[in-house]
Amino acid sequence: MKEENIFHFLFLLSVMAAAELRDELTCCICTEIYKDPVTLICGHSFCRLCITRTIPCTYCESPVPKVLEYYCCEDATCICVYCSTGEHRGHQVETLNEASKKEKEKMRSILEKLTTEREEAEESVQSLQELKRQLQGKAAKVTEQITALIRDIKEQLDALENRILQEIFRQEEQVSDLIRHLEIKKDELSKNIGHIEELCNLMDPVTFLEGRESHSAEYCDAEEGYNEAEKHGTKVHDVGDLDVGMILATLHSGVAGIVSKAKRSSVQETSDMLLDVNKTSDILLDLISADNHVSVSGDLRTVSWSRFQDYPQVLSSKSFSSGRHYWEVEVSTLRGWVVGMAYPRIARRGRKSRIGENNKSWGLRMKDNNPYSMIHDGKRKTLSHHPSCNRLGIFLDYEAGRLSFYELCDPVKHLHTFTAAFTEPLHAVLSVCYYNSVVSIK
């Protein structure tokens, strides 16, 4: 009998416990067992759907706060647990700490890139300042020698002096402009670095992420590499040295137009001293290398058409393996010709023997009074400039790897500059394309 009482008592306890448990698991809003239950800060639980339709807690009337616990990666915004199942359902969602950690890692990476950019900008400014000092010294020397030269000539040379000095000043200003651009870039980098450092020092992830988004446009370029130098198309090593070829071409053309040929030799003695550039007038043509169908004059300075042949051309007997050299040629503007320079190993037969159709020669070509074209390694670049006079200047800076062509009209026109790492001695090379074409070295 006692056992039956105990069993009955235990049964009653289990029924009561089940009832209490059901009460604990029943939502007071819908009076059903919890579906997707959530617990509020006040400690009371409800179905998620029921509580999102209710503002205060139905037990204690405490407001239901929307606590920001997550970060939506797609919309880049901080959200609460309810939003993650609402308008942001299906989006990639992370906790605030996870999102903050990832974004801070990105910011630190950007900070490292910006710091490197700033250091490179500082180094570039220092290099350009040194280059500017060197250019100023060279420019001063060129100015002094040119001024000494034109003092011995009449007032007509004043205009020539002004043109040359303006060109020198322009080249100096090119470096100064680049320095100013890099200084502005350095200031912008410093400003962005300051912003990022302030953000990275923030402890509150919400403030950090919101601050990061408000300045996201400023960091966009940094995440992509900050290729400012490429955007502007100007680099430190592209500035180059003083364009002595342009200065010499302008000088010789101006002198030739004012001083008679009889006095040119005395003027040349002064101009030859300009920056140790050799005014080369002793270039002679090599009869051995001359095509059988070109005619070389008795003084070995003029080449003309003798009979029909594909590539009638000739090399100079003299070569250049160092230094800076300048010479002039006089061409017939009637039909066609090519002038330039070539290595001695240029082919003697076939299409590859033609000036510019190989990697061993560089040429300036004119045909039928069409615009000039530059040829090297089989690649041709047509210039926009039509021939306007029959005298050309050629300037070679062997160590700098620069071969420049100028038209000696008034004013002097820079046509083109080839750049290459010369590895062999260079010969002047001339070619005529038609029977009445003539090219002479002056």
Helices and strands as residue ranges (DSSP letters): H 2-24, E 37-39, E 45-47, H 48-52, E 68-72, E 77-80, H 81-84, E 93-95, H 96-150, H 157-200, H 205-214, H 216-223, H 228-232, G 236-238, H 244-258, G 261-263, H 264-271, G 274-276, E 278-279, E 294-296, E 302-305, E 313-320, E 324-331, E 336-342, G 351-353, E 361-367, E 373-376, E 379-382, E 391-397, E 402-407, E 413-419, E 426-432, E 438-441
